[in-house]
Amino acid sequence: MSLNVIDLIKGQLGPALVSQAASQFGESESGISKAIGGLLPAVVGGLANNADKPGVVDAITQASSSGILGNLLGGSSSNPIISNLLSSIFGDKVSGLVNSIASFSGVSNTSASSLLNLVTGATVGTVGKYAADNNLGASGISSLLNDQKGIISSLLPAGLSLASFGLGAENWFGQAKETVSSVTSTAKDNIAEGVATARENVSEGAREVRERFENNNNNNQGGGSIWKWLLPLLLLLAAGYFLWKQCEKKQTTTTTTVTSDSATTSTTTDTATTGTATPVPATAKTDENIDLNGVMLKGYKGGMEDQMITFLKSGAYKNAADDSALKDKWYDFDHVNFKMGSSTELEAGSQGQLDNLVAILKAFPDAKIKIGGYTDKTGNEASNVKLSKARAEFIKAALAKAGVGAQVLEAEGYGSKFAKVDAKASDAERAADRKMSVRFAK
């Protein structure tokens, strides 16, 4: 199972950095996020396409010790490692990439250029750190980057393509573009042939019925004989017309899916879409006051705090005979999130829900809990288990520091054991499997 390095890099490009960048560049946070979302797969794609170049591997190796990750906003734009690397992987296409991202996200060209340096710095810094932590040599780094070719093709946001950057898709994903075109062409040829055959069969059938009708009309003078043959002729023509329209409809809209380095192309006569579809927005959740014995906690109605408090107030925990009666009900944290790849750094806004959990445990001192950590299906499973375990232990330690450690019986990491979303799904879909949870225990 190959590692998705984009997931690792996103840990460096979280909400805090987006907010700082928006303030520094004078742009909206949504524009900054949109630009980063388009630049990240493009940069990783550029590295993957040039994975065997010594200069690329050297830049990644140097980045791990250059301090790039510690000063992404301040040092990326003037770092020679980054400027040389961009020239190596994009050549004279850098300005086209910057222009496309600026137009797509609504930020200025100057901001888009700075963000390109920032994203490139975060990318080589993260990959370099991963390589150093896992003792990867030059061949290991090249292999890691080559593995990304099967992942990044589906990660460009809707409305962007490598072609819009002036970068042919075939340069990043082998011959996928040619394969898609070839299969689409073949499908159109087959459908056209089917339509022609259908038309020919209908015409032949109509001719035969007409001849039979004429012969019969000449041989039979009865008044009802014309309807005996005219009705079947009309029915046959109606059926033929229906078949013809169905074939034409099938020719008008063709969807071709090609499994070739995860490249998927859908084409219709009215619209042409390449890449992932725009997800349907989820219903926004709003923090409300959750009543904890007269104390108001901020949380979602029906969220973790609300469910736990309701369960405890019902007496169901007190009446549970043993742990077996509790083990199947887990409560997912709504707000507690770790930075990608980290087990010691929480995303902004996570502490509030940990404080709420502390308040709940203090209000119900007899209640005991267990912490569980989970990952999605990407990456090495042994590393996933280790990471999820470390995150669960981190939360346990935080609760102990807050004075409720005696109520936390255990912290376990399950890796991707209970993950449900396929590893090849989009990052947004796989996010459901990357979570921290808590359950009551005895």
Secondary structure, DSSP 8 states (H G I E B T S, - for coil): ----HHHHHHTTSSHHHHHHHHHHHT--HHHHHHHHHHHHHHHHHHHHHTTT-HHHHHHHHHHTTTTGGGGHHHHTTT-HHHHHHHHHHHGGGHHHHHHHHHHHH---HHHHHHHHHHHHHHHHHHHHHHHHHTT--HHHHHHHHHHGGGTGGGTS-TT--GGGGT--HHHHSTTHHHHHHHHHHHHHHHHHHHHHHHHHHHHHHHHHHHHHHHHHHHH---TTHHHHHHHHHHHHHHHHHHHHHHHHHHHHEEEEE--STT-EEEEESS-EEES------------EEEEETTEEEEE-TTSHHHHHHHHHHTTHHHH--SGGGTTT--EE-SS--B-TT-SS-B-TT-HHHHHHHHHHHHHSTT-EEEEEEE--S-S-HHHHHHHHHHHHHHHHHHHHHTT-GGGEEEEEE-TTTT--S-TTS-HHHHGGGSEEEEEEE-
